């Protein structure tokens, strides 16, 4: 009995440490956060009856579903506000970059989810890069709990998500795109430059360019 009490007390301390790490003062949705940090793989290895296991998994999945919806709405709103000249297609492409499983898994790692979450024994030893989908979903569940912790205030949870995750991720994506464009431009050579590179700078100009179709 004492051991069980100590385990619960230790878990409460971990939850409080996690709350401190996410930077939300007076967080009120502690119970929801506990649900979000308890993966179904852990639930079904625990010593509770099947009905309780099913109930706990359902609660986790519901939070992940809520977080997924909130995430999509925040990202859409953020991109719409930041890029007033972008087309629907461009906004959709940028959104996909911010909500894909690899990106959400990076957010989860930044939030130290691997350290604080409860996983089943079969998953604990796996490398993080093999658990992208798991941690992406868990990040969504945590976001659902954060949304409840902000008492469903969309503006507050949006500001939190943008400040801690979206702004930096989007800047990185845009920088990568600029680097790709610069590299492409550096690789683009006109005909005379190309001929010079292969030692044929005196080759007559027939209007030919590298890559032209002979037809």
Buried (B, 14 or more C-beta within 10 A) or exposed (E): EEEEEEEEEEBEEBBEEBBEEBEBEEBEBBEBBBBBBBBBBBBBBEEEEEEEBEEBBEBBBBBBBBBBBBBBEBBBBBBEEBEEEBEEEEBEEBBEBBBEBEBBBBBBBEBEBBEBBBBBEEBEEEEBEEBBEBBBBBBBBBBBBBBBBBEEEEEBBBEBBBEBBBEEBBEEBEEEEEEEEEEEEEEEEEBEEBBBEEEEEEBEEEEEEEEEEEE
